[in-house]
Amino acid sequence: MLPPSPIRPAIDALQHFGRAARNTYDPVLRIGVTGLARSGKTVFTTALVHHLITPGDLPALRVSGEGRLRRARLVPQPDDAVARFAYEDHLARLTQARQWPQSTSRISQLRLAIDYERGAGRWVSGSARLALDIVDYPGEWLLDLTLMDESFADWSREVVAQARQPERAAIAGDFLAQIDVLDPAAPADEQRIARLSDVFKAYLQALRQGPEAIATTPPGRFLMPGDLAGSPALTFAPLILDAGTALVRGSIAELMQRRFEAYKRHVVEPFFRDHFRNLDRQIVLVDVLSALDGGARALAELEHALDRVLLAMRAGRNSWLTRLFAPRTERILFAATKADHLHQTQHRRLEAILRHLVERAIRRMRAAGGEVGAIAIAALRATHETTVRDGADIVRAVAGTPEAGERIADTLFDGTAEAAVFPGDLPEDPTRVFADEKHGGIAPGSLRFPRFRPPAAPGHLPGRKPRLPHIRLDRALEFLIGDHLR
């Protein structure tokens, strides 16, 4: 592999310097929206834009609660080579068709121009404007950043060891059967390599479909190849390699390593250089409820994935030097989504479980001088709270419209009937989520989290646009952007 060009760091430094200089006179804040599979990234971004351009229901966002938010509007985005986030299409799908958007499969962007009045006590008063760039990207791409400092041999050993774990061995059977009999030193054979790569991709796809979807194993672009489908950079797989083994020239292992490095060079590094490192703030959305339903092993996978997420981020407090030449992500918010699947009395427990899962990440971030938060939210609330009778007891529940095909007990829903659901109680002690059922843990499948349809369009006053219901979206926005709207 060729050494990196010494010109690139100089160009990068000049670009950062130019951006910092422009921000002095024309403030721009870039926030990244990401999360692992099925965490609700598209819904969050749609709701964020909707509530800023349709203000009035964000009391915890100080600029809104204090009446200083004048208007926010969509304006042309700055990056012409990045897809525009299809806000209008997603909003129509949620509100008119009452359907959830498709999963995020590529990077996209929007820019909002936010006009506001500066708060009392500022040394400069009057009107101001903030350009807010929202960058939505798949969480699998974020996990790919951990590959940048890994060798092919180290990555292979890690992935193969994970595949042999009892909870993965069954779905990894075909992949393991092939690499167990393959000689890495054998001459490179394109057809054999392609078959092995396809089996490896099928294993990754199976992981995504099950409870472990929360902890997708990189390379993430294998599952969303786009215009790179079929390219050599996406045609490789891990092998069984002994530590210190030299790769034979022209062998399967040597070609696999070359393609692994090509993946980093042509896929991972451009994403980091052109998009990721320019983000000022990040929100990482987490589907904690699915992991809870999957049991202690799924939660352990989630904890490991979230730890890798923060390791991939250049997080910490900025000095004037880092701000000019190597900016860091100063604030990261972890958000447990789908809080509307629980009664509000359970939200504090959900937030405590999330904090427990990211405890190591929080300590690491704070040691670097950055700010990190954890919150339970629903960017679009699909339920309302109610009570149901369970024998002689009255229990707190949530009610909504389960999607067609969802089953609760003996009832199969058609997508039109509403149902009240008692999902179960989360443990008061968040450490119990890692215990098995015999030691006070949650039994897999014992909680009820059916998939609800988006809510029916809310009623509204004549001349005013309807606002979508949410849970703590305003608190999330205050953490992410509030300090720039003082």
Secondary structure, DSSP 8 states (H G I E B T S, - for coil): -----THHHHHHHHHHHHHHHHHHHS-EEEEEEEESTTS-HHHHHHHHHHHHHS-SS-TTSHHHHTT-EEEEEEE--S-TTSEE--HHHHHHHHHTS--------S-EEEEEEEEEE--TT-SS-SEEEEEEEEEE--HHHHHHGGGGG--HHHHHHHHHHHHTSHHHHTTTHHHHHHHHS--TTSB--HHHHHHHHHHHHHHHHHHHHSGGGGG--S-GGGSS-GGGTT-GGG--------TT----TTBHHHHHHHHHHHHIIIIIHHHHHHTGGG-SEEEEEE-HHHHHHH-HHHHHHHHHHHHHHHHHS-BS---HHHHHHS--B-EEEEEE--GGGS-GGGHHHHHHHHHHHTHHHHHHHHHTT-EEEEEE-BSS---EEEEEEETTEEEEEEEE-B-TT-EETTEE--SSS-EEE------SSGGGGGS-GGGT---TT-S----B---------TTS------BSHHHHHHHHHGGGG-
